[in-house]
Every structure is written in C-alpha cells, then in structure tokens.
Amino acid sequence: MQEDTGFSQERARTSSGFRWIFAGMLVVACALGLNAWAVWQQAVHGAVGPIVSNMQQKVEDREWLAFEMMYQYLREEYVVEPDVSVLMQGAMKGMIEALDDPRSHYYNPTQMKNQSEQSEGSYSGIGSTVLEKDGYVTLVQIYADSPAERAGLKSGDQLLEIDGVSAKGMSLDEAVSLVKGPSGTVVRLRILRAEEAEPFDVEVVRALVETQSVSGEMLEEGIGLITITSFTNTTGSQFGKELQRLLDAGMKGLVLDLRNNGGGTLEGLMDVANMLVPEGKVFSWTFRDRLPEDHFSSLKQRPFEVVVLINGYSASASEVLAGALQDSGSGKLIGVRSFGKGSAQYTYRLPNLGGVSLTVSKWVTPLGRHIEGQGLEPDIKVLDPVDPLVIEKDRPIKPGQIELLQAKLQALGYDAPFEEESDTEAETPSYGFSEKTVQAIREFQQDNLIYVSGALSDDTLQVLNRRCYEEIPHLDDPQKDVALEEIRKMIAP
C-alpha cells in the first residue's frame, strides 16, 4: 500500500536538502583543510603520511560520502530512533563480511574478551576447540575432565543449535560467544554426530576451564608421547616441563601428536618450535606490500628422534610446526593430509573494546611450500576408515577428503582405489573423483536405498559415516601404532 505523500513530506525533503547542502559544503571545507595540511606536511617532511593519504582518499571517495549520508538518514529519518552503537557495529561487521573471507572477523566487545581469554589460556565455558566444517561449527578437541567431556561430547560433533539458536552458517566467534558463559550456568546444544542417525540434545554445565594444551606419557621404554591440543601463550612452558620430565625418564624417541590441533598463537608455536626444530627457518610470512618475514629456531641440538601424527583437523600453527619438521628432515609425518590453512590472521583492538581479525599474510614452509587448501602430505599415510568424513559445501573437495572417502568405501567392500584426477597443472589443482570412485558411490547408494547419483549427498555421507563406525573395529589407534613402529626403528641401536 502506498500513502499519499502530500506537501508535508515535500517540505521535509526541502529541509533535508538544505541540510545536505550544508553537509556537502562542510565536507568540501574539510577536504580543502586536509589538502592544505597535506601540502604543509609535504613541504616540511617531504612526503604525505599514510594516514593523511588515506583520509584524503576517503573524503574524495563518493562511496564514503554515500555511507555518511545513509548514516544521517538512519539517524534522522528512520521511524524509530536507532541505537548508534548497533548501527556502527553492524557496519563494521558488514565490511568484514564483504571481504568474503571466512577467516576474517569482527569481534564485538564480548567476543573480543572471549578471544583474549582463549589466547591467554583460561576461560569459562565447556572445554573444546572448534573449526568450521560444512557450514557448521565442529568440535575438534575435547579437553580432559572438562564440562564437554563429562557431558559425553566427542571430537567431530557438529553444533546444529546453541540454546535454540540455529548454528548453520554461524561464524566461529559467534558460536564461541554463545557457548561460553558464567560458571555454573547451562548451555543446551543440539548435536549432529556421524554415527548417530538423528540429531540429539546435550546440556552442558559451564565451568572455569584451565586450558591444558599439553599432555604426555611414556608409552614404552625409551619412547614418549606428547599431545598438543592447541597453541596458547602458555603452551611453550607446559611443553617444556613435559618434555623435560620424559627426558629425565630416559626418552630417546618422541611421538608428537598434533591430531585435532586447530592452531593458536605465534608465541606458543615458536616456543615449541625452539625445542623441536633444528636451528634454521621455521616458516615465512608473505604480505601484500612488504618483504617476507622469516621466523627461525635457535635449537642447537636435539637428543631425541621425532615422529608427528597429523590428521584432517590439524590446522594452522600445527601445520607450521609439522611442515618445519618435515622440511628440515628432523621429523616424519604419519597419518593423513592436514587441514590446509595457509593464511595468518592478526587481531587489532578497537576503541569500542571490540576487535577485528584480518587475514594479513600467507605462510610457507622453510622449503617454500604453500599448503592452503591442500594440507601437508604425510611421509607415511595411515587412513582410518572410522574417522568421520565431512565435506564443506560450496568449496572444492580436498585431496585428503577424497582419500578418506576411498578408504571408507574400500573398508565396506567397494572398489574405490586410491587415485586422483586433476584438470589443471595450476599450483592449487582441482581434484575430482576417478570414474571407479564414482561407480563405487553409485553402488553404495543403491545398496543402501539412497538416490543413485554418484555424488556425495548429505544422506550418502551420513549413512557412510554411520556404517563405518558400526561395522569397522576401532578399539585401536592404527596411526599411533604405525608411529610407534617407526620411532622404534629410528632409535634402535
């Protein structure tokens, strides 16, 4: 329905027009003032500073003026007086979303506080690390003796809802902010688990979680195991204590478990690297408009051998460490391809107590390998068909996902040999299924009364994961068993 505009709104437009004429004159005056200041800076300092140049560009940019006009219209004309803070935070969030970069985020003040707590090593929540998979927040590492473990949550569980709010498409920061809360309060999670036919609800009582990111044990004489679940600012000190304890007990070979490690802080990463990676380059950051930045280890001698366990949830900082050990020939990788996160984010604090995390660089291994979207290829591949397969919609399927798919089909008796097909010679190739793998998928769908398409539909993935979990023995850890065999050979007299 349209209303008769009449004279009253025409008068309002005229009044608004005078306001915008004045605003335009003010903007021009500001521009002239800034230009005069820039000329003075040029005369005195010989160059216009980057801040001045940036301000000039914004003043001259019609999009910036359009933004200010829209803001004024909202403030003065919208039917209900808007909350300025909400408007500004929405604009900042919108700018980040416009980048179409799932790893850059705007943090409101509450989310920024949560981020700081996570990096520092303690917070009030359920005790789990997370990654985004298939459009859902996915639990990766469940901390020992945490609220999540006591509630029966498992690695690979996907969050469908958080306290009744759909988590589909929710950013990791939004999800973490909703899951965290005061100790003693309850958060209700709706869970999708690969081996369960239907989603189910879990109530978790929040508690203060001391982020113990390192644990260790002697597996047998001369062989120790250290697991790093994430990298925080306290990981280095925790790792150093555990490493020394094992060395004092006679350790000659170390199995380093980085499976399900989603990454973390640079400080935690480099503290550990300086105890494992021989003297030399650990990794390099490459930037948009400045020289690369190299990070080095100062370790002179390491009196023990190392093998490293990785899987499809090993990401970011854990890939940096694993890649450095592999490139330097000082540690063999065992397991399956890692996640493939080859970018780095820096978090900037903002005056409103919020923050913004931006992808500012890409990283490469000491030998110059880019792993974005591809991951690290293990030296010894050990596929476990029981591991859940999760495909990210609207993103190219990764080589490691194809390998796990083929392993699952083989374990259930279908002919899906390990092979890849590439349509291009580019640095980041496009992987596709072989014809035999497609045929195996069709046969699996037909046998399980699923629409036969040869494609990995949601129903196909769900039934495939559930059957592998139910029908394949999985009491042992085949990847760790192979790691033990390898480290025994390396330390044998």
Secondary structure by P-SEA (a helix, b strand, c coil): ccccccaaaaaaaaaaaaaaaaaaaaaaaaaaaaaaaaaaaaaacccccaaaaaaaaaaacaaaaaaaaaaaaaaccccccccaaaaaaaaaaaaaaaaccccbbbbcaaaaaaaaaaaacccccccbbbbbcccccccccccccccccccccccccccccccccccccccaaaaaaaacccccbbbbbbbbbccccccbbbbbbbccccccccccccccccbbbbbbcccccaaaaaaaaaaaaaaaaccccccccccccccccaaaaaaaaaaccccccccccccccccbbbbbbccccccbbbbbbbcccccaaaaaaaaaaaaaccbbbcccccccccbbbbbbbccccbbbbccccccccccccccccccccccbbbbbcccbbbbbccccccaaaaaaaaaaaaaacccccccccccccccbbbbbbcaaaaaaaaaaaaaacccccccccaaaaaaaaaaaaacccccccaaaaaaaaaaaaaacc
